[in-house]
Protein backbone atom coordinates (compact mmCIF):
# COMPACT_ATOMS: atom_id res chain seq x y z
CA UNK A 1 0.00 0.00 0.00
CA UNK A 2 2.93 2.34 0.54
CA UNK A 3 3.64 2.43 -3.21
CA UNK A 4 0.33 4.27 -3.74
CA UNK A 5 1.50 7.24 -1.63
CA UNK A 6 5.02 7.90 -2.92
CA UNK A 7 6.49 8.83 -6.31
CA UNK A 8 9.28 6.33 -6.89
CA UNK A 9 10.38 8.29 -9.96
CA UNK A 10 11.91 10.95 -7.69
CA UNK A 11 14.30 8.58 -5.93
CA UNK A 12 16.89 5.94 -6.69
CA UNK A 13 15.23 3.34 -4.51
CA UNK A 14 16.04 -0.20 -5.47
CA UNK A 15 16.60 -2.90 -2.92
CA UNK A 16 15.73 -3.43 0.70
CA UNK A 17 15.26 -0.41 2.95
CA UNK A 18 14.92 -0.51 6.71
CA UNK A 19 12.49 1.89 8.36
CA UNK A 20 12.77 2.45 12.08
CA UNK A 21 10.30 4.59 13.96
CA UNK A 22 8.78 5.02 17.37
CA UNK A 23 5.13 4.65 18.22
CA UNK A 24 4.29 6.96 21.11
CA UNK A 25 1.80 6.34 23.89
CA UNK A 26 -1.00 7.81 21.73
CA UNK A 27 -0.25 5.61 18.71
CA UNK A 28 1.47 8.35 16.67
CA UNK A 29 4.54 7.65 14.52
CA UNK A 30 7.60 9.73 15.46
CA UNK A 31 11.37 9.67 14.75
CA UNK A 32 11.25 7.92 11.36
CA UNK A 33 14.66 6.93 9.98
CA UNK A 34 15.40 5.24 6.67
CA UNK A 35 18.52 3.22 5.83
CA UNK A 36 20.37 3.17 3.55
CA UNK A 37 20.35 6.86 2.66
CA UNK A 38 19.39 7.72 -0.92
CA UNK A 39 19.56 10.72 -3.23
CA UNK A 40 16.83 13.17 -2.13
CA UNK A 41 16.63 11.25 1.16
CA UNK A 42 15.00 14.15 3.04
CA UNK A 43 12.15 14.19 0.53
CA UNK A 44 11.98 10.39 0.59
CA UNK A 45 11.70 10.36 4.40
CA UNK A 46 8.95 13.03 4.30
CA UNK A 47 7.04 11.01 1.71
CA UNK A 48 7.46 7.83 3.77
CA UNK A 49 6.16 9.59 6.90
CA UNK A 50 3.10 10.63 4.91
CA UNK A 51 2.66 7.12 3.49
CA UNK A 52 3.01 5.38 6.87
CA UNK A 53 0.38 7.69 8.36
CA UNK A 54 -1.96 7.08 5.40
CA UNK A 55 -1.56 3.31 5.59
CA UNK A 56 -2.31 3.33 9.30
CA UNK A 57 -3.35 6.63 10.88
CA UNK A 58 -3.03 5.34 14.41
CA UNK A 59 -0.77 2.51 15.52
CA UNK A 60 -1.43 0.39 18.56
CA UNK A 61 1.09 1.40 21.22
CA UNK A 62 2.97 -1.17 23.26
CA UNK A 63 1.64 -1.78 26.75
CA UNK A 64 3.62 -2.23 29.97
CA UNK A 65 1.89 -2.87 33.28
CA UNK A 66 -1.44 -2.06 31.65
CA UNK A 67 -0.31 1.38 30.40
CA UNK A 68 0.64 2.42 26.85
CA UNK A 69 4.37 3.10 26.40
CA UNK A 70 6.73 4.34 23.70
CA UNK A 71 8.05 1.53 21.50
CA UNK A 72 10.25 1.14 18.43
CA UNK A 73 9.17 -0.58 15.22
CA UNK A 74 11.47 -1.85 12.49
CA UNK A 75 10.09 -2.63 9.03
CA UNK A 76 12.02 -3.83 5.98
CA UNK A 77 10.55 -3.01 2.56
CA UNK A 78 11.94 -4.14 -0.78
CA UNK A 79 11.58 -1.38 -3.39
CA UNK A 80 12.02 -1.77 -7.13
CA UNK A 81 11.65 1.27 -9.37
CA UNK A 82 12.36 2.08 -12.99
CA UNK A 83 14.49 5.05 -11.92
CA UNK A 84 18.19 4.60 -11.25
CA UNK A 85 20.73 7.00 -9.79
CA UNK A 86 23.43 7.48 -12.43
CA UNK A 87 25.48 9.80 -10.25
CA UNK A 88 23.85 13.03 -11.46
LUMVOPA-189440 format. One record per atom (N, C-alpha, C): residue in three letters; atom name; residue number from 1; x, y, z. Coordinates in pm, 1 decimal. Example, Ala and Ser with C-alpha at 12.3 -4.5 7.8 and 13.67 -1.06 7.14 Angstrom:
2
<type->Ala; atom->N; seq->1; X->1319.0; Y->-569.0; Z->780.0>
<type->Ala; atom->CA; seq->1; X->1230.0; Y->-450.0; Z->780.0>
<type->Ala; atom->C; seq->1; X->1320.0; Y->-330.0; Z->780.0>
<type->Ser; atom->N; seq->2; X->1285.0; Y->-225.0; Z->708.0>
<type->Ser; atom->CA; seq->2; X->1367.0; Y->-106.0; Z->714.0>
<type->Ser; atom->C; seq->2; X->1290.0; Y->3.0; Z->787.0>
//
This chain:
88
<type->Unk; atom->N; seq->1; X->81.6; Y->-120.1; Z->0.0>
<type->Unk; atom->CA; seq->1; X->0.0; Y->0.0; Z->0.0>
<type->Unk; atom->C; seq->1; X->85.9; Y->126.4; Z->0.0>
<type->Unk; atom->N; seq->2; X->207.2; Y->116.4; Z->47.4>
<type->Unk; atom->CA; seq->2; X->293.4; Y->234.4; Z->54.1>
<type->Unk; atom->C; seq->2; X->323.2; Y->287.8; Z->-85.1>
<type->Unk; atom->N; seq->3; X->334.9; Y->199.9; Z->-184.8>
<type->Unk; atom->CA; seq->3; X->363.9; Y->242.8; Z->-320.6>
<type->Unk; atom->C; seq->3; X->261.6; Y->344.2; Z->-371.8>
<type->Unk; atom->N; seq->4; X->137.9; Y->336.0; Z->-326.4>
<type->Unk; atom->CA; seq->4; X->33.0; Y->426.7; Z->-373.5>
<type->Unk; atom->C; seq->4; X->54.4; Y->569.9; Z->-326.5>
<type->Unk; atom->N; seq->5; X->134.8; Y->591.3; Z->-223.0>
<type->Unk; atom->CA; seq->5; X->149.5; Y->723.8; Z->-163.3>
<type->Unk; atom->C; seq->5; X->283.2; Y->791.9; Z->-189.6>
<type->Unk; atom->N; seq->6; X->373.6; Y->726.6; Z->-263.4>
<type->Unk; atom->CA; seq->6; X->502.1; Y->790.3; Z->-292.4>
<type->Unk; atom->C; seq->6; X->530.7; Y->783.2; Z->-442.1>
<type->Unk; atom->N; seq->7; X->609.7; Y->876.8; Z->-490.9>
<type->Unk; atom->CA; seq->7; X->648.6; Y->883.0; Z->-631.2>
<type->Unk; atom->C; seq->7; X->789.0; Y->825.7; Z->-643.9>
<type->Unk; atom->N; seq->8; X->798.1; Y->699.2; Z->-680.8>
<type->Unk; atom->CA; seq->8; X->928.2; Y->632.8; Z->-688.6>
<type->Unk; atom->C; seq->8; X->1016.1; Y->691.0; Z->-798.1>
<type->Unk; atom->N; seq->9; X->959.6; Y->767.3; Z->-890.7>
<type->Unk; atom->CA; seq->9; X->1037.9; Y->828.6; Z->-996.0>
<type->Unk; atom->C; seq->9; X->1131.5; Y->937.4; Z->-945.7>
<type->Unk; atom->N; seq->10; X->1107.6; Y->988.7; Z->-825.5>
<type->Unk; atom->CA; seq->10; X->1191.1; Y->1095.0; Z->-769.3>
<type->Unk; atom->C; seq->10; X->1315.9; Y->1042.5; Z->-699.7>
<type->Unk; atom->N; seq->11; X->1322.1; Y->913.6; Z->-674.6>
<type->Unk; atom->CA; seq->11; X->1430.1; Y->858.1; Z->-593.3>
<type->Unk; atom->C; seq->11; X->1497.1; Y->742.1; Z->-665.4>
<type->Unk; atom->N; seq->12; X->1618.9; Y->713.7; Z->-623.6>
<type->Unk; atom->CA; seq->12; X->1688.7; Y->594.1; Z->-668.6>
<type->Unk; atom->C; seq->12; X->1670.8; Y->489.9; Z->-559.4>
<type->Unk; atom->N; seq->13; X->1552.4; Y->429.9; Z->-556.9>
<type->Unk; atom->CA; seq->13; X->1522.5; Y->333.8; Z->-450.8>
<type->Unk; atom->C; seq->13; X->1503.6; Y->195.5; Z->-511.3>
<type->Unk; atom->N; seq->14; X->1607.1; Y->118.0; Z->-502.5>
<type->Unk; atom->CA; seq->14; X->1604.1; Y->-20.3; Z->-547.2>
<type->Unk; atom->C; seq->14; X->1673.2; Y->-103.6; Z->-441.7>
<type->Unk; atom->N; seq->15; X->1603.6; Y->-204.3; Z->-394.1>
<type->Unk; atom->CA; seq->15; X->1660.1; Y->-290.4; Z->-291.6>
<type->Unk; atom->C; seq->15; X->1582.5; Y->-279.4; Z->-162.0>
<type->Unk; atom->N; seq->16; X->1638.9; Y->-338.3; Z->-60.3>
<type->Unk; atom->CA; seq->16; X->1572.9; Y->-343.0; Z->70.0>
<type->Unk; atom->C; seq->16; X->1609.7; Y->-221.0; Z->153.0>
<type->Unk; atom->N; seq->17; X->1508.3; Y->-156.3; Z->206.8>
<type->Unk; atom->CA; seq->17; X->1525.9; Y->-41.5; Z->294.8>
<type->Unk; atom->C; seq->17; X->1468.7; Y->-75.0; Z->430.7>
<type->Unk; atom->N; seq->18; X->1534.6; Y->-27.3; Z->534.1>
<type->Unk; atom->CA; seq->18; X->1491.6; Y->-51.2; Z->671.2>
<type->Unk; atom->C; seq->18; X->1436.7; Y->79.5; Z->727.0>
<type->Unk; atom->N; seq->19; X->1314.9; Y->73.8; Z->776.5>
<type->Unk; atom->CA; seq->19; X->1248.9; Y->188.7; Z->836.0>
<type->Unk; atom->C; seq->19; X->1236.2; Y->163.9; Z->985.1>
<type->Unk; atom->N; seq->20; X->1292.6; Y->253.9; Z->1063.8>
<type->Unk; atom->CA; seq->20; X->1276.6; Y->245.0; Z->1208.4>
<type->Unk; atom->C; seq->20; X->1200.2; Y->368.6; Z->1253.1>
<type->Unk; atom->N; seq->21; X->1107.4; Y->347.8; Z->1343.1>
<type->Unk; atom->CA; seq->21; X->1030.3; Y->459.2; Z->1396.4>
<type->Unk; atom->C; seq->21; X->976.5; Y->421.8; Z->1532.5>
<type->Unk; atom->N; seq->22; X->938.1; Y->523.2; Z->1606.5>
<type->Unk; atom->CA; seq->22; X->878.5; Y->502.1; Z->1737.4>
<type->Unk; atom->C; seq->22; X->728.3; Y->521.1; Z->1727.0>
<type->Unk; atom->N; seq->23; X->656.1; Y->445.4; Z->1805.9>
<type->Unk; atom->CA; seq->23; X->512.8; Y->464.8; Z->1822.5>
<type->Unk; atom->C; seq->23; X->495.3; Y->515.3; Z->1964.3>
<type->Unk; atom->N; seq->24; X->442.6; Y->638.3; Z->1976.7>
<type->Unk; atom->CA; seq->24; X->429.0; Y->695.8; Z->2110.5>
<type->Unk; atom->C; seq->24; X->308.1; Y->638.4; Z->2183.8>
<type->Unk; atom->N; seq->25; X->286.9; Y->685.6; Z->2303.6>
<type->Unk; atom->CA; seq->25; X->180.2; Y->634.4; Z->2389.3>
<type->Unk; atom->C; seq->25; X->41.1; Y->656.0; Z->2330.2>
<type->Unk; atom->N; seq->26; X->29.3; Y->751.7; Z->2236.5>
<type->Unk; atom->CA; seq->26; X->-99.5; Y->781.4; Z->2172.9>
<type->Unk; atom->C; seq->26; X->-115.9; Y->712.5; Z->2037.9>
<type->Unk; atom->N; seq->27; X->-16.9; Y->632.7; Z->1997.7>
<type->Unk; atom->CA; seq->27; X->-25.3; Y->561.5; Z->1871.0>
<type->Unk; atom->C; seq->27; X->23.5; Y->642.0; Z->1751.9>
<type->Unk; atom->N; seq->28; X->95.2; Y->752.6; Z->1775.6>
<type->Unk; atom->CA; seq->28; X->147.2; Y->834.6; Z->1666.8>
<type->Unk; atom->C; seq->28; X->289.2; Y->792.3; Z->1631.2>
<type->Unk; atom->N; seq->29; X->320.2; Y->798.0; Z->1500.7>
<type->Unk; atom->CA; seq->29; X->453.7; Y->765.2; Z->1451.7>
<type->Unk; atom->C; seq->29; X->544.3; Y->887.1; Z->1467.0>
<type->Unk; atom->N; seq->30; X->661.2; Y->866.9; Z->1529.2>
<type->Unk; atom->CA; seq->30; X->759.6; Y->973.1; Z->1545.7>
<type->Unk; atom->C; seq->30; X->898.9; Y->916.6; Z->1517.8>
<type->Unk; atom->N; seq->31; X->994.7; Y->1003.8; Z->1490.4>
<type->Unk; atom->CA; seq->31; X->1136.6; Y->967.1; Z->1475.3>
<type->Unk; atom->C; seq->31; X->1162.5; Y->864.1; Z->1365.6>
<type->Unk; atom->N; seq->32; X->1104.2; Y->884.5; Z->1247.4>
<type->Unk; atom->CA; seq->32; X->1125.4; Y->791.6; Z->1136.0>
<type->Unk; atom->C; seq->32; X->1266.0; Y->807.6; Z->1080.1>
<type->Unk; atom->N; seq->33; X->1335.1; Y->695.3; Z->1061.9>
<type->Unk; atom->CA; seq->33; X->1465.9; Y->692.6; Z->998.0>
<type->Unk; atom->C; seq->33; X->1463.2; Y->587.4; Z->888.5>
<type->Unk; atom->N; seq->34; X->1535.1; Y->614.9; Z->779.8>
<type->Unk; atom->CA; seq->34; X->1540.0; Y->523.5; Z->666.5>
<type->Unk; atom->C; seq->34; X->1686.1; Y->493.2; Z->635.2>
<type->Unk; atom->N; seq->35; X->1717.4; Y->365.2; Z->620.9>
<type->Unk; atom->CA; seq->35; X->1852.2; Y->322.3; Z->582.8>
<type->Unk; atom->C; seq->35; X->1841.9; Y->221.0; Z->470.3>
<type->Unk; atom->N; seq->36; X->1928.2; Y->222.3; Z->372.1>
<type->Unk; atom->CA; seq->36; X->2037.4; Y->317.2; Z->355.4>
<type->Unk; atom->C; seq->36; X->1985.6; Y->451.6; Z->304.7>
<type->Unk; atom->N; seq->37; X->2070.3; Y->553.0; Z->315.5>
<type->Unk; atom->CA; seq->37; X->2035.1; Y->686.0; Z->266.3>
<type->Unk; atom->C; seq->37; X->2035.2; Y->683.7; Z->113.3>
<type->Unk; atom->N; seq->38; X->1947.7; Y->764.7; Z->53.9>
<type->Unk; atom->CA; seq->38; X->1939.2; Y->772.1; Z->-91.8>
<type->Unk; atom->C; seq->38; X->1943.8; Y->917.9; Z->-136.6>
<type->Unk; atom->N; seq->39; X->1962.6; Y->937.4; Z->-265.6>
<type->Unk; atom->CA; seq->39; X->1956.2; Y->1071.6; Z->-322.6>
<type->Unk; atom->C; seq->39; X->1817.3; Y->1128.2; Z->-293.2>
<type->Unk; atom->N; seq->40; X->1808.4; Y->1253.2; Z->-254.2>
<type->Unk; atom->CA; seq->40; X->1682.8; Y->1316.9; Z->-213.1>
<type->Unk; atom->C; seq->40; X->1625.3; Y->1248.9; Z->-89.1>
<type->Unk; atom->N; seq->41; X->1710.6; Y->1203.2; Z->1.7>
<type->Unk; atom->CA; seq->41; X->1663.2; Y->1125.5; Z->116.4>
<type->Unk; atom->C; seq->41; X->1569.8; Y->1204.9; Z->207.7>
<type->Unk; atom->N; seq->42; X->1590.8; Y->1337.1; Z->220.3>
<type->Unk; atom->CA; seq->42; X->1499.7; Y->1414.9; Z->304.5>
<type->Unk; atom->C; seq->42; X->1358.1; Y->1410.2; Z->249.0>
<type->Unk; atom->N; seq->43; X->1346.4; Y->1425.2; Z->116.7>
<type->Unk; atom->CA; seq->43; X->1215.3; Y->1419.1; Z->53.1>
<type->Unk; atom->C; seq->43; X->1156.6; Y->1278.5; Z->64.2>
<type->Unk; atom->N; seq->44; X->1241.6; Y->1177.7; Z->48.3>
<type->Unk; atom->CA; seq->44; X->1198.1; Y->1039.0; Z->58.8>
<type->Unk; atom->C; seq->44; X->1144.3; Y->1010.1; Z->198.7>
<type->Unk; atom->N; seq->45; X->1214.6; Y->1057.1; Z->301.9>
<type->Unk; atom->CA; seq->45; X->1169.6; Y->1036.4; Z->440.5>
<type->Unk; atom->C; seq->45; X->1036.4; Y->1107.7; Z->464.6>
<type->Unk; atom->N; seq->46; X->1022.0; Y->1231.1; Z->415.1>
<type->Unk; atom->CA; seq->46; X->895.3; Y->1303.1; Z->430.1>
<type->Unk; atom->C; seq->46; X->781.7; Y->1227.1; Z->363.2>
<type->Unk; atom->N; seq->47; X->806.6; Y->1177.0; Z->241.1>
<type->Unk; atom->CA; seq->47; X->703.8; Y->1100.7; Z->171.1>
<type->Unk; atom->C; seq->47; X->669.6; Y->971.8; Z->245.0>
<type->Unk; atom->N; seq->48; X->771.1; Y->906.3; Z->302.0>
<type->Unk; atom->CA; seq->48; X->745.8; Y->782.7; Z->376.9>
<type->Unk; atom->C; seq->48; X->667.1; Y->810.6; Z->504.5>
<type->Unk; atom->N; seq->49; X->694.3; Y->922.3; Z->571.6>
<type->Unk; atom->CA; seq->49; X->615.6; Y->958.6; Z->689.7>
<type->Unk; atom->C; seq->49; X->469.5; Y->975.5; Z->650.7>
<type->Unk; atom->N; seq->50; X->445.4; Y->1043.3; Z->540.2>
<type->Unk; atom->CA; seq->50; X->310.0; Y->1062.9; Z->491.0>
<type->Unk; atom->C; seq->50; X->245.5; Y->928.1; Z->459.1>
<type->Unk; atom->N; seq->51; X->320.1; Y->841.6; Z->388.7>
<type->Unk; atom->CA; seq->51; X->266.4; Y->711.6; Z->348.6>
<type->Unk; atom->C; seq->51; X->234.5; Y->624.0; Z->469.0>
<type->Unk; atom->N; seq->52; X->323.7; Y->621.7; Z->567.7>
<type->Unk; atom->CA; seq->52; X->300.5; Y->538.3; Z->686.5>
<type->Unk; atom->C; seq->52; X->176.0; Y->585.6; Z->760.6>
<type->Unk; atom->N; seq->53; X->156.7; Y->716.5; Z->768.0>
<type->Unk; atom->CA; seq->53; X->38.0; Y->769.4; Z->835.8>
<type->Unk; atom->C; seq->53; X->-88.5; Y->740.2; Z->756.8>
<type->Unk; atom->N; seq->54; X->-80.0; Y->738.4; Z->623.1>
<type->Unk; atom->CA; seq->54; X->-196.1; Y->707.9; Z->540.3>
<type->Unk; atom->C; seq->54; X->-232.9; Y->560.5; Z->549.2>
<type->Unk; atom->N; seq->55; X->-130.9; Y->475.2; Z->551.2>
<type->Unk; atom->CA; seq->55; X->-156.0; Y->331.1; Z->558.9>
<type->Unk; atom->C; seq->55; X->-221.7; Y->296.1; Z->691.7>
<type->Unk; atom->N; seq->56; X->-173.2; Y->356.5; Z->797.8>
<type->Unk; atom->CA; seq->56; X->-231.0; Y->332.6; Z->930.4>
<type->Unk; atom->C; seq->56; X->-221.4; Y->463.3; Z->1008.2>
<type->Unk; atom->N; seq->57; X->-334.0; Y->532.3; Z->1021.1>
<type->Unk; atom->CA; seq->57; X->-334.8; Y->662.8; Z->1087.9>
<type->Unk; atom->C; seq->57; X->-292.5; Y->653.3; Z->1233.5>
<type->Unk; atom->N; seq->58; X->-336.5; Y->550.0; Z->1300.8>
<type->Unk; atom->CA; seq->58; X->-302.6; Y->534.4; Z->1441.4>
<type->Unk; atom->C; seq->58; X->-252.7; Y->391.6; Z->1463.7>
<type->Unk; atom->N; seq->59; X->-135.3; Y->381.0; Z->1521.9>
<type->Unk; atom->CA; seq->59; X->-76.6; Y->251.3; Z->1551.6>
<type->Unk; atom->C; seq->59; X->-112.9; Y->213.3; Z->1694.1>
<type->Unk; atom->N; seq->60; X->-114.8; Y->85.8; Z->1719.9>
<type->Unk; atom->CA; seq->60; X->-142.9; Y->38.8; Z->1855.5>
<type->Unk; atom->C; seq->60; X->-14.3; Y->46.2; Z->1936.8>
<type->Unk; atom->N; seq->61; X->-13.9; Y->128.8; Z->2041.5>
<type->Unk; atom->CA; seq->61; X->108.5; Y->139.9; Z->2122.0>
<type->Unk; atom->C; seq->61; X->134.7; Y->13.4; Z->2203.3>
<type->Unk; atom->N; seq->62; X->260.6; Y->-5.8; Z->2237.3>
<type->Unk; atom->CA; seq->62; X->296.8; Y->-116.9; Z->2326.0>
<type->Unk; atom->C; seq->62; X->239.4; Y->-88.1; Z->2464.8>
<type->Unk; atom->N; seq->63; X->221.4; Y->-192.5; Z->2541.5>
<type->Unk; atom->CA; seq->63; X->164.0; Y->-177.5; Z->2675.4>
<type->Unk; atom->C; seq->63; X->257.3; Y->-242.6; Z->2776.7>
<type->Unk; atom->N; seq->64; X->282.9; Y->-169.5; Z->2886.8>
<type->Unk; atom->CA; seq->64; X->362.4; Y->-222.8; Z->2997.0>
<type->Unk; atom->C; seq->64; X->285.1; Y->-195.2; Z->3125.0>
<type->Unk; atom->N; seq->65; X->264.6; Y->-298.5; Z->3202.8>
<type->Unk; atom->CA; seq->65; X->189.0; Y->-287.4; Z->3328.0>
<type->Unk; atom->C; seq->65; X->53.5; Y->-221.5; Z->3306.7>
<type->Unk; atom->N; seq->66; X->-10.0; Y->-255.9; Z->3192.8>
<type->Unk; atom->CA; seq->66; X->-143.7; Y->-205.6; Z->3164.5>
<type->Unk; atom->C; seq->66; X->-149.8; Y->-62.9; Z->3111.2>
<type->Unk; atom->N; seq->67; X->-33.6; Y->-0.2; Z->3088.6>
<type->Unk; atom->CA; seq->67; X->-30.9; Y->137.8; Z->3039.8>
<type->Unk; atom->C; seq->67; X->43.1; Y->145.2; Z->2906.2>
<type->Unk; atom->N; seq->68; X->-6.7; Y->227.3; Z->2812.1>
<type->Unk; atom->CA; seq->68; X->64.0; Y->242.3; Z->2684.6>
<type->Unk; atom->C; seq->68; X->200.8; Y->307.6; Z->2704.8>
<type->Unk; atom->N; seq->69; X->301.0; Y->257.3; Z->2630.3>
<type->Unk; atom->CA; seq->69; X->437.4; Y->309.6; Z->2640.5>
<type->Unk; atom->C; seq->69; X->496.1; Y->329.1; Z->2501.1>
<type->Unk; atom->N; seq->70; X->599.2; Y->411.4; Z->2492.3>
<type->Unk; atom->CA; seq->70; X->673.3; Y->434.1; Z->2369.5>
<type->Unk; atom->C; seq->70; X->741.6; Y->304.1; Z->2328.0>
<type->Unk; atom->N; seq->71; X->737.0; Y->272.3; Z->2198.5>
<type->Unk; atom->CA; seq->71; X->805.1; Y->152.7; Z->2149.7>
<type->Unk; atom->C; seq->71; X->863.8; Y->180.7; Z->2012.0>
<type->Unk; atom->N; seq->72; X->961.0; Y->99.5; Z->1972.5>
<type->Unk; atom->CA; seq->72; X->1024.6; Y->114.5; Z->1842.7>
<type->Unk; atom->C; seq->72; X->979.4; Y->2.7; Z->1750.2>
<type->Unk; atom->N; seq->73; X->952.6; Y->38.9; Z->1624.8>
<type->Unk; atom->CA; seq->73; X->916.8; Y->-57.8; Z->1522.1>
<type->Unk; atom->C; seq->73; X->1025.9; Y->-57.1; Z->1416.4>
<type->Unk; atom->N; seq->74; X->1051.1; Y->-172.2; Z->1358.3>
<type->Unk; atom->CA; seq->74; X->1147.0; Y->-185.4; Z->1249.2>
<type->Unk; atom->C; seq->74; X->1077.6; Y->-262.5; Z->1138.0>
<type->Unk; atom->N; seq->75; X->1074.7; Y->-200.7; Z->1018.7>
<type->Unk; atom->CA; seq->75; X->1009.2; Y->-262.6; Z->903.5>
<type->Unk; atom->C; seq->75; X->1106.7; Y->-261.6; Z->787.0>
<type->Unk; atom->N; seq->76; X->1121.0; Y->-374.8; Z->719.7>
<type->Unk; atom->CA; seq->76; X->1202.0; Y->-383.2; Z->597.7>
<type->Unk; atom->C; seq->76; X->1107.7; Y->-387.8; Z->478.8>
<type->Unk; atom->N; seq->77; X->1136.8; Y->-304.7; Z->377.9>
<type->Unk; atom->CA; seq->77; X->1055.1; Y->-301.5; Z->256.5>
<type->Unk; atom->C; seq->77; X->1148.5; Y->-310.5; Z->137.0>
<type->Unk; atom->N; seq->78; X->1115.6; Y->-399.0; Z->43.9>
<type->Unk; atom->CA; seq->78; X->1194.4; Y->-414.1; Z->-77.7>
<type->Unk; atom->C; seq->78; X->1131.3; Y->-327.5; Z->-186.9>
<type->Unk; atom->N; seq->79; X->1205.2; Y->-227.6; Z->-234.5>
<type->Unk; atom->CA; seq->79; X->1158.0; Y->-138.2; Z->-339.4>
<type->Unk; atom->C; seq->79; X->1224.6; Y->-173.8; Z->-471.3>
<type->Unk; atom->N; seq->80; X->1148.4; Y->-164.3; Z->-578.9>
<type->Unk; atom->CA; seq->80; X->1201.8; Y->-176.5; Z->-713.5>
<type->Unk; atom->C; seq->80; X->1136.2; Y->-66.4; Z->-795.3>
<type->Unk; atom->N; seq->81; X->1218.1; Y->19.9; Z->-852.8>
<type->Unk; atom->CA; seq->81; X->1164.6; Y->127.0; Z->-936.7>
<type->Unk; atom->C; seq->81; X->1232.9; Y->125.8; Z->-1070.4>
<type->Unk; atom->N; seq->82; X->1177.4; Y->198.3; Z->-1165.4>
<type->Unk; atom->CA; seq->82; X->1235.9; Y->207.9; Z->-1298.7>
<type->Unk; atom->C; seq->82; X->1340.6; Y->318.3; Z->-1305.3>
<type->Unk; atom->N; seq->83; X->1357.4; Y->392.0; Z->-1195.7>
<type->Unk; atom->CA; seq->83; X->1448.9; Y->505.4; Z->-1191.9>
<type->Unk; atom->C; seq->83; X->1577.8; Y->462.7; Z->-1123.5>
<type->Unk; atom->N; seq->84; X->1689.9; Y->495.4; Z->-1183.8>
<type->Unk; atom->CA; seq->84; X->1818.5; Y->459.9; Z->-1125.5>
<type->Unk; atom->C; seq->84; X->1901.9; Y->585.4; Z->-1107.0>
<type->Unk; atom->N; seq->85; X->1983.6; Y->588.1; Z->-1005.2>
<type->Unk; atom->CA; seq->85; X->2073.4; Y->699.5; Z->-979.3>
<type->Unk; atom->C; seq->85; X->2201.2; Y->676.1; Z->-1059.3>
<type->Unk; atom->N; seq->86; X->2224.7; Y->761.7; Z->-1159.1>
<type->Unk; atom->CA; seq->86; X->2342.8; Y->747.8; Z->-1242.8>
<type->Unk; atom->C; seq->86; X->2451.8; Y->845.1; Z->-1201.5>
<type->Unk; atom->N; seq->87; X->2446.2; Y->891.3; Z->-1076.3>
<type->Unk; atom->CA; seq->87; X->2548.2; Y->980.4; Z->-1024.6>
<type->Unk; atom->C; seq->87; X->2532.6; Y->1123.0; Z->-1070.4>
<type->Unk; atom->N; seq->88; X->2409.3; Y->1165.5; Z->-1100.8>
<type->Unk; atom->CA; seq->88; X->2385.0; Y->1302.8; Z->-1145.7>
<type->Unk; atom->C; seq->88; X->2424.7; Y->1399.7; Z->-1038.4>
//
